[in-house]
Amino acid sequence: MREWFLEHFWITYAIIFILVSYVYNKVFRVGKLTIPKAILVYVLIAMGSYMLMIFQALGLPIVLSLAVAVFLMLIVRVRYFLEGRTKRKQDEQSASENR
């Protein structure tokens, strides 16, 4: 797998950029940014992704680590969704019992 990432430099860079952008959007972004600020943020993410690409080429499992982080974030989102659905059902049941 490591050899494939080394052979396909730009695909690996795109994967890293997409994963880092996803993590930024789901974890660190608080509100909507103005267009110049958003451009600056994504330029900095692109520069940081290049640095992470260098670490990936040196043998660190950057893509795997980012994939695990995104997977854990998806698990948390599913958990919140299920908890919210259960809470809504409980609220509906308690509202119907109070009638």
N, C-alpha and C positions, 0 to 999 in steps of 0.2 A: 504494500500500500504506500509506503514511504517513497518508493521509487516512482510510482505513478504520480504522486504529488510533485516530485522533483522534475519529472518529464513534462508535466502540464502546468507550467509556472502560472500562466494567466488564469487558468481555470481555478487553480488553488487560491490565487489571489482574490478572484471573484467570490469564491465560497467564503473565504475569511471575511471579506468586506460585507457580504450579505449577513453572515451570522453576527458580526459585531454591530451592524446597523440594527438588526432585530433586537439584540440585547439592549442597545441604547434606547430604542423606541419603547420597549416594554418596561424597562427598569428605571432609566435615568431621566427621560424626558418628562417634564412636569406639565408644561403647557405648550401652546403653539408658538413657534418662534417666527420672527419676521424673516423674510426671504434672505436678506444678506447674512443674518445670523445662522440660518439653516444651512446656507451654502458654506459658511465658515466651518460649521460643525462637521459637515460631511467631508470637506476637504481635510480636516484634521483626522477624521475617521479613516479616510483613504491613506493618509500618511502613516497613521498607526497600524493600519492593516498591512502596509508594506513592511514595516518593522516586524510585525508578527510573521509575515511571510519569510523574512530572513531567519527568524527563529525556527520556523517550520523546516526550512532548508538545512539548518544546522542540526536537526534531529529532535527538536522538542515537539511533542504532540499537540500543536496548537489547534488544528482542525478538530481533532478528537475532543479536546477540552471544550471548545466552543460548542460542539454538537451536544455534549453532555449537559452543558449549561442550558442550552435551548430546550433540550428534552426535559430537564427538571423544571424549567419555567412552564412548559406545556402541562406537565403533571400538576403543578400548582393551579394553573388556570382551570383545568378539569375539576380539580377538587373544589375550588371556589364555586364553579358552576353547579356542581352536585349539592354542595351545602346550601346554596341559594335556592335551588329547586326544592330541597327538603324543607327549608324554612318557609317558603311560600305555601307549601302544602299544609304545614302546621298552622300557619296564620289563617288559611282558608278554613281549616277544620275548626279552629277556635272561634272564628267569626260565625260559622254556621251553627255552632253549639250555643252561642250567645243569643241567637234569634229566637 
